[in-house]
Amino acid sequence: MNSRAIKSIFISGVSAMAMLSFANGAHAELADETGADEMIVVTAGKREQALKDIPGSISALSEDDLRDLQAQSLSDYITRVPGVVFNDYQPGVSEVVIRGVASTTYHEANQATTGYYINEIPLTEPGFPLVIPDVDTFDLKRVEVLRGPQGTLFGSSSLGGAINYVVNTADASGLDAAFEGTVSTTRRAGELGYGAKAMVNVPIIEDQLAVRLVAFQRFDAGYLDNTGTGVDGSNDLRVRGLRGSLVWTPSDRTSFSVLSMYQEYDLDDQTYALFGPPKTFERSTNVPEYQDTDFMLHSLTINQEFDFATLTAVGSYTEKNSDLAFDDSIFLGFDPRTGTPQLSSSTGKSETEYLEVRLASTGSSPLGWLIGGNYTHLKSNSIGGAFLEGISDYIDANPAEFGGQPGSLMAPGDMLRREVSSNDVKETALFGEVSYTFADALTFTAGGRLFRYTSNPRLQFLPNAALIPPFDYQPGEKKESGFIPKFSVKYAPDDDFMVYALYSEGFRIGGINVYSAAAGTPLNFESDSTKNFEIGTRFSLADGAMLFDIAAYHIDWNNIQARLFVPVTFEAYTTNGGGADIDGLEMTMTLNPTKDLQFTSSLSYNDARLSSLLPDSFAPGGGYAEGTRLPGASEWTLSNSVSLHFDDAPMQPKFGLAHRYLSAAPVAFDSTLEKGDYHIVDLTAFVNVTDKVELGVFAKNIFDQYGILSAPFSFAGAVVRPRTFGATVRFNMQ
């Protein structure tokens, strides 16, 4: 760590040893002057549990936390959680990285290393994610972040951890409504940004049946200038969505909950800048590189309580769509045959059906248990390749160059080359946990997941105008099965102190390389896995006025699925090889010196490096040596926040200051370019005009810090949004 980074941490005012799993004000059992307690209850363990009692690293950002941060998307709040880095690239495919478990700061070429869920329903599929849902924060109840592998309860993709969005569902106790309007201005943006969001909750049968509807639209004004197309602020983004909930509670012990949602991201031009001179906000392409993605979810959850346990059944259907283009001519120039730029294009669709049934014990018995099973079925298909306007006409005018074949066969729709991939993946799994508490203080927990995957991939490289030999790769059904264990021991003699030790694992299934079919790269790659060894403690002092959460961990990452690139064409592919050792410490402290003031500070150290050679036939020396830092694995992350609120004063003003720091880390295995090494400071202020209307102003990145967020290459990457000012009005009926 360099001296500048050390100085930055001390100047930021971090007191000694602090890191909290309750990130940014999500506090458990904070006693106020009346003696009332605020208990944070989470469902990330597939049953309701007090956050402070869980033997593992978990954070919960509440609805109030998200509002106070003026949060709209993951980039506004997720990096305030200890041990978390956000590869903020393209909306809808940006990835959360937990504890440094990632092989790229771009987009993994297979499953992401973090699992995503909404009300415990999977939002990720067992394969390449066309869309990584960044659920809008409006009307969210909380966001739960589980750090460390979660393979036992959540299955594949959770190598580093998992995120569980918890949305508010319909409430039959009374009528409710809410509205939020936002307007903002960003330096370099040519127009205003805005947001309009609304919720209505209507009881149909009092205390039994209700419906809740949410609608929102957000426009984030672009701040990059495309000198090639001549458009300033080219990377405009529109986010639209609908969410609906229907809850029927025919009795105190039975409930049926329907949740449906749709969200889309329309990006006019990609968000990466070209690093010609440093600190640039410019990019240059001959045509806009658009990206349109969306996802839709429909689900039904049934809960039935018995005297001894609760039975839960969940069924869901998720559909994702993606359509995007990149301008290859910035590398290859204009095609001399047609005089037009070559584009890389990709369209894809995935459909995932999910069914889970589980039974969890209830009551205060020292014996607790959970048993369940789930079934997942994914169908996906995509068409990728290169588009060259006019190539079909050129083929028809020059048949001798193409063996006499017509343009309609060699380049339908002016597709220079076409790759068609499909997959059919099924997973069946049994999972469970059992725990026993001795003398109301010492708890032992053991769990496991027995799983089996089958997949039927197909990859076709069709006849093409590039005259690359076509092929049809069908390896047949692939099977993979295994067992994922989990063990923990917890000692909690009272409500103010807990210490634990944990062992957990995570895994990803293998697949085929879709986007580099003709590049001479391996067609297949295998599964990889993580093993997590962790110890931690949580304790409070001064009657809850001081809260501490400390965890230390070691992760073994085996047979890494690494995202690499083919030279010149920059086609991405996945290969296996090598391993990584990840050692870290996460510490958080929350101070509540008065009922009006709260200070939270989180500090994380993460040393994530290859433990053996990672092969890369295109790299000098044939790969990346032991000791190479993992891409984007910043050694230090820091988050501070101060919240000052005057609940007894007229208009109940509240003020917030939030700071975060990310140390430098390489953007790729073979790159000298680094992301991080920047400080971001945000300010917020709110007043209550009436008991139902709140007005607020905010300033994000107030010192206009420039920083690289993610980059696939040394010459291009996403950068921090410049200084943004804005105002918000909120209405809440209740």
N, C-alpha and C positions, 0 to 999 in steps of 0.2 A: 504494500500500500504506500503511495507516495505521500510526501509531507503535506502537499496541498489538501489531499483528501482527509488526512488526520486533522489538520487545522480546521477544515470545514465542519467536521463532526463536533469538535469541541466548541467552536463558535456557535453552533446551532443549539447549544445548551442542553445536551443530553446529560442527564445525571447518571452516573455510573453505569448501571447494569440493566438496563431496562428493556423489556420487550413484552408485549401483551398480545394474547390471542383474542382479546375482546376489541380489537381495533377501533380507534376513533370514537370513543364514547359508547360503544356497545358494552355496557358494564353490567356485571351480575351482582345483585344484592348490594346496591349502593344505598346506604341509610341516610335519609335526610333528617332534618331537625324534628320531624314528627315521628320518626322511628319507622316510617314506611319503607318497605323493601321493594326493589325492582329486580325481578328475577328474569333472566334471559333463558327462555326455553327453546331448544332447537330440535329439529327432526332429522338431522343428517345421519343419525344412527338408525333410521327407519322406525323410530318410535320417539315419543316426546321424552326429552331428558333435560335437566338443568345443565346449562353449558359448563358451569363450574365443576360439575361432577364427572365429566367425561375424561377418561384417561388417554388423552391424545391432544394434538394441537388443532384447535378449531377457533375460528373467529366468526362473529356475527355482527353485521352492520344493520341496524334497525331502520325502520321507515323514517324516524326522526333524524338519524345520522345522515341518511341520503339526502333528505331535504335541506339540512343545515349546510351540507357540502355543495348544494346546488348541483347535484349529480344528475347527469342525463344518461351516461353510458359507463361501461367498465373503466374507461380511461380516467374518469373523474374520481374513482374511489378504490379500485382494486389494488393499486400500488401502495395504498396506506396500510395494507395488511402486511404484517411481518413475513419475510421469507418469500414474497411474491414479486415477480417482475412481469410486465405486460409488453409483449411484442405487438405494439400498436402499429399495424400496417394498413391493410385495406379493411374497411368496415364490413363486418360479416364473416371475416376469416382471420381476424386478429386473435392471437392466442395468449392465454394466461399461462405463465410458467411458474411452477411452485418448486422451491428448493433447488433450482438450477437444472432440473431434469428436462433438457431439450437439446437438440442437435442443430438448431438453426434459430435465428431471430426473425425468420420469414414465416413460412407456412409449412408445417410438416407434410411430407409427401405421402404419409399414411395417417393412421389415427393420431390425434393429438395426444400429448402426454398428460393432459388434464381432462377429467370427465366433467360434463355439464348436465345439470338436471333442473327441472322445475317442479316443485312440490313432489320431489323424489322420482319424477318421471324422466327417463333418459332423453336428453336432447342431442346426444352424440350417437353415431351408428358404429357398428363393428367394421369399419373400413375408412377410406379417405373421406373426411367431412367436407361436403360441398359448402356447407354453411356452419359457422360456429356462432350460435345465437348470442347476441349481445342484447339481452332483454331490457327494454326501456324501464327506467326506475319508477315511473309513475304508478302509484297504487301497489308498489311492492311492500310486503310486510317486513321482509328482511332478506339479506343475502348471507348465506352460510358458506364459509371457506374452510375446507378440511385440508390440512397440510400433512403431507406424507402419504405413501401408497394406500389405496382404499380398495384393493382387489377383492377382499372377502365379501363385502356387502354390495359393492357397486360393479364388479366385473372388470372387463378390459377397458383400457384407455386411461385409467387413473394411476399412472405410474408415479406422478409427483403429488397428486392430490385431486380434489374434486370441488366443484362449485354447485351449490344448490340454491336456486332462486325460489323464494317462497312468496307467492302472490296472495293478496287478499281475496277471499272467496265470498260468495253471497251470504248475507246475514239476515235472517228472518226476524230479528228483534226490532227493526225499525227502518224507516226511510232514511236514506243518506245520499249525499251528492258532493262532488268536489270538482274544482276546476283549477287549472294552472296555465298561466300565460307568461311567456318569456320573450324578451327581445334583447339582442346582443349585437355588439360591433367588435370585430376582430381587426387588429392592425394588418394591413395589406389586403384585406377583403374588400371587394368593390361594392358589397351590398350588406344589408342587415341580416343577421340570423334570427330565427324565431321558433317558437314552439307553442302549440295549443293542445291541451290535454283535458279530458273530461271523464268523470265517472258518475254513474248513478246506480244506487242499490235500492231495489223495490221489493218489499215483502209481498208475497201473493197470498199465503196463508200464515197468519201470525205465528211466529215461533216454530214453523214447520217448513215452509217453502218460500224461497226467495231467488231473485235473479240479480246479477251484477254485471254491468256493461262498462267497458273502458274503451275509449278511442283516443288516438293521439296522432299528431303529425309534427315533425321537427325538420327544420332546414338549417344545416350548418354551412355557412358561407365559405367558399373556397378561398385559400390564401396563397396558393402556388400559381405562378405565371408560366404558361406554356408558350415559350417563344417560337416554337414551330408552328402551332396552330394560330398564334396571335391572340390567345384568350387569356386575360388576366383573371386570377381567382378561378382557375379552371376546375378545381377539385370540389365543386359543389356537391353536397350530400343531402338527400331527402330520405327520411325515415318515417314510415307510416305503419300503423298497426291497429288491430282490434283484439279485444280480449273479452270473453264472456264466461260467466260462472253461473251454474244453477245448482242449488243445494236443497235437498229434500231430507228432512229429519222426521220420519213418521213416528219415532219413539225416542226416548232418551238414550237408547242403546243402539239405534240403527241410523245410518246416514248414507245418502247417495249424493255424490258430488261430480258434476260434469264441468270440465274445464276445456274451453276451446280458445285458440288464439292464432292470429296471423300477423306476421311482421315482415316488412320488405325494406331493402336498402338499395337506393338508386344513386350510384356514383357516376358523375359526368366524366371524370378523368381521374386517372390513378393518383395516389397520394405521395408518390416518391419524388424527391428532388434529385437533380444530378449534381454531384459534388465536383464541379469543375474548379472554380475557386471554392474555398471552404465557406461555410455559413451562407449557403445560397438557398433561395426559395424559388429557384427556376428549374424547369424541366423543358425538354424539347422533343416533341414527336410530330410526325406529319399528319396524324389524325388523332382525335381524342381516344384514349384508352378507357373505354367505359367498363363498368362492372355492375350488374344487376343481380341481386340475390334475394331469396325470400324463403321463409319456412312457415309451415302450418301444422298445428297440433290439435288433435281431438282426444279427449281422455275421459274415462269413467272410473271413479274410486268408490268402493263400497267398504264401509266400516261397520262391524258388528261386535259389540261388546258382550262378553260373557263374564261370569263371576270370577273366572280364573285367568282370562286372557282376552285379547282383542284380535279379531280376524280382519285382515285387510286384503282386498282384491283390487288390483289396478290393471286396466287395459288401456292402451293408447295406440294411436296411429299418427306418424309424423311424416310429412312430405317436405322435401327441400328442392329448390331449383337454383341453378346458377347459369349466368350468361356473361362472358367477359371477353375482352380482346386486348392484346398487347401489340405495339408497333415494332416489328422486327427490323424495320428499315433503319432504325437508329444504329443498329449494329451492321446490317448487311447492305444498306443503301437501297436505292430504287432498282427494281428488277429491269435489266436492259431490254428484255423482250416486250414488256408491257408499259414500261415507264411509270409504274405504280408501286406504292409501298407494300411490302409483304406484312401481313398481320398474323399473329398467333391467336387462335380463337378456341373457345371451349364452351360447350353447353352440357349440362348434366342434370339428372334428376335422381333422387333417392327416395325410397319409401320404406319405413321401418314400422313393423308391428311388434308390440310389446305386451306381455302378460306376466303379471306377478301375483302370487298368493303367499301371504305370510301370517304367522300366528305369533303374538308376542305376549309374554306374561304381564300381569298387572298386580297391583298390591304391594305391600311392604315386606314380603317374605325375603329372607336372605338369599334365596335362590331365584335368579332371574334368567330368562331364556328367550330366544328368538329363533324360529325356524321358518324357512320359506323356500320357494322355488320360482324361477322365472324362465320365460321363453322369449327369444328375440328372433325376428325374421327380417332380413334386409334384402331389398332388391334395388340395384343401382345400375345406371347406364350413363355413359357420357360419350360425346363425340368431340374430339379435339383435332388439332392440326394447324395448317397454315392456309390463309386466304390470300389470294392475289387477284385483284380485279383485272379482268380482261384476259386471263390465262386460257379460259375455255375457247374463246374466239381465236387466240393465237394458235392453239393446237389444231383447230379446224383449218386454219390457213397454212399450217406447216405440218401436214400429216406424216411426212417422212421422218421427222425427228421423233415421232412417238409411235412408230411401228404401225402406222395407218389407223390407230385407234381414235375414235371421235372424242371431242372435248367433253361430251355429256357423260362418257365413261371415265375418262382420266381425271377430270376436274369438274364434277357436277357442282353447280352453284359457285364456280370459280374457286373451289377448294384445291389448293396446290397439292396437299397431302392430307390423308384422313386416318385417324386412329379411333377405333370404336372399342370401348371396353364395357363389360358388364360383369356383375357379380351377384350371386345368390348365397347369402350367409345365414346360417341358423345356429343359434346357441341355446342349449338347455343347461340349466345349472340348479344345484341345490346349495343352500347356504344356511348358516346358523351361528349362534353364539350362546354360550351358557356362562353364567357368573355365579359366584357364591361369596357372600360377605360374612366374615368372622368378627364377632364382638362389635358389630356396627362400625368397624374401622378398616379392616383389611379385606380387599376384594380381589379375587382371582377371576380372570375372564379368558376363555378360550373360544376360538371360532374358526370357521373354515368355509371354503367354497369349492365344491366339486363341479367342474364344468366340462363341456364338450362342444366344440365348434366344428361345423362342416361348411365348406365353401366350394362354390363352382365358378371360378373366374374364367373369363374369356377375353382375349385381346386380339383384335384384328387390325392389321395394317393393310389398307385397301389399295387397289391399283391407283397410281398417282402420277401427276405431271412431273414430279421430281425424279421419276424412273428408278425409285428405290424398290427392290424386290418385295412384293406383298407377302404376307403370311397370315395364318389363322392359328393362334396359340390357344389350345384347350387342354390344360393339364389334367382335366378330370377332377373328381371330387377330392378335396384335401380335408384331412381330419386332424384335429388337435384337441387334446384333453389334458387335464391336470388337476391338481389340488392346491389351493392357496390358503395357508394357515395364518392365524393371528393369535397373539398371546399378549396379555397385559396383567400387571399387578398394580394395585392402587392402595395407598395408605392415607386415610382421611379421618383423623381422630375427632375433628370438629368441623364446623362450617367455614372456619377461617384458614385452614391449611390442608393441602393435599400434595402428595408426591406420587409419581407413577413411573413405571418402566413399560415399554411397548415394543413389540416386534410385529411388523406388518409387511405385506408384499403387494406388488402390483404387476400388471403384465399387459402386453399388446399382442394381438395376433398378427401373423404374417400376411403377405399379399403379393401382388404383381406390380411391376413398374408400368404405369399407364402412359406417362408423358415423355418417355424417351425410348419409344419402341424401336426406333431405327438408329439409335446412337451407339449400338454395340455394348450397352450396359446389361447387367444381369436382368433376366426377366422376372425372377422371383426374389423375395427376401423372407426371412423367417421371423418368428416372434422374438420379443425381448422382455426383460423382467427387471424389477427392482426389489431390493430387500432393505428394509428400514429398521435400524436399531435406535431407540430413542429413550431418553429419560427427561423428566420434567417436573416442575412444581408450580403450584398456584397458591398464593397466600395473600391475606389482607391484614392491614395493621390499622390502629387508631379507629376502631369501630367502623371499618369499611372506607375510611377516608383515603387510604392508600392501598392500591391493588397491584400485585406483581404476578407476572406469568413468565416463566423461564423454561426453555427446552433446548436440549443438545441432541444432535442426531448424527448418525453415519448411515449413508445409503450406498449399497453396491448395485450398480447398473450393469447388467450383463447382456452381451450380444447385442450391442446398441444398434437400433435402426437409425442410421444416419442419413440425413438429406444432403446430397452432394450434387454438383453441377458438371455438365459436360462442357469443356472449353469451347469457345467461339459461339456455339449456338445457345449456351446457357440453359439447356434442357435439364430439368431436375429429375433425379432418380434416388431411390432408397437402396442402401446396401447394409449388410450386417458386418459387425466386426468389432473387436476390442471390447473394452469395458471402461467404467468410470467409477471413481471413488468420490463421494460427496460428503464433506464434513461441515457441520454448521452449528450455529448458536443463535437462538432467537430470544430476545428479551423485551418485555414491555412493562411499562409502569403507568398507572393512572392515579393522579392526585386530585382530591376533592377538598381543598382547604376550607372552602365555604360552600354554602348551598347554591351560590351563584357562579362559582368558578370551577372549571375543570381543565386539567392539563394532562395530555396523554403523549407519551413518547415511546416509539418502537424502534429498536435497533436490531439488525440482523447481520450476521457474518456467514458467508457461504464460500467454501473452497471446493469447487467442482472441476475435476480434471480427469483426463484419460488415465486409466491405470495400465493400459497396454496399447500397442499400435492399432490405430484405426486405418485399415487399408483404403487407399484411393489410387487407382491405377493412373489417374490423370494428374496426380500431384507429384512434385519433385520428391524423390526418395521413396515413392510408392505409398505414401500415407502420412498420418499425423502421429507424432511420437508420444510416448508415455509422458505425462505431465502437462500436455496441452490443455489449456482451459476450455471448458465447454462454451459454445457461442452464447453470448448474452448473460452468462453467469457472473453477474456483478458480485464482487466480494462483500461490498457493504451497501446496505440500504437503510435509510433512516426516514422516519416520519414523525413529525411533531404537530400537535394541534392544541390550541387554546380556545376554550368556549366560555364566554361571559354572558350570562343572561340574568335579567332583572325581572323576575316573575311578579314581584309586588309593586313595581313601578307602573306609572301610566303607560299604556300602549306596550308594556312588557318587551322592551327592546332586548335584542340579543346580538352578539357580535362573535365572529369566528375568524381565527387565523390558522391556516394550515400550511405546513412546510413539508417538502419531501426532497430527499437527496438519493441519487443513484450513482454509485462509483462506475468507473469505466470498465468495459468488457468487450472483447472482440465480437464483431457481428457474424463471423463465420470462422471455420477452422483454418482457412487459408488466407484470412484477411488481416491487414494491418489497421483497417478502419475500426473504430470503437464506438459503441453506443454508451450513453450515460455520461457521467462526470458533469452533472448539472444540478442546480437547486431550483425548485419551483415553489413559489409562494402564492397562495390564494387568500382573498379576504371576502367576508360576507357580513351583511348587516340586515336585520329584519325588525319590523315593528308590526304590532297588531292594531290595525285601524279600528276594527270592531272585534268581537269575540269570534267572528266567522271569517274575517278578511285580513290577510297578511300581505304586507308589501315588503319587498326586499331589493337590495342591490348587491352586486358581486363584481369582483375583479379576479380573473384567473391569469396566472403567470404574470403577476403585476410588474416584475422586473424585466419582462420580455426576454427571458432566458432562451437561448438557442440550444437545441440538443437533438441528437439522433436517437430515434425510438427503435428502429429496426432497419435492417438492410440485408438483402440477399448477396450483394456484391460490394466491392470497395468503392464503386463510383456512383451508387444510387441508394437512396433509402428514405424512410419516412422521418419527418422532423416534428418537433413540438409545435403545437399551435401557438402563434404569437399572442401577445397580450390581448385579452378579451374583457370588455366591460359589458355589463348587462343589468336588466331590472326584471323583477318577477312579481306577479300578483297571484295570490292563491285564495281560493274560497273553499271552506269546508263547512258543510251544514251542521255536522256534529262537533 
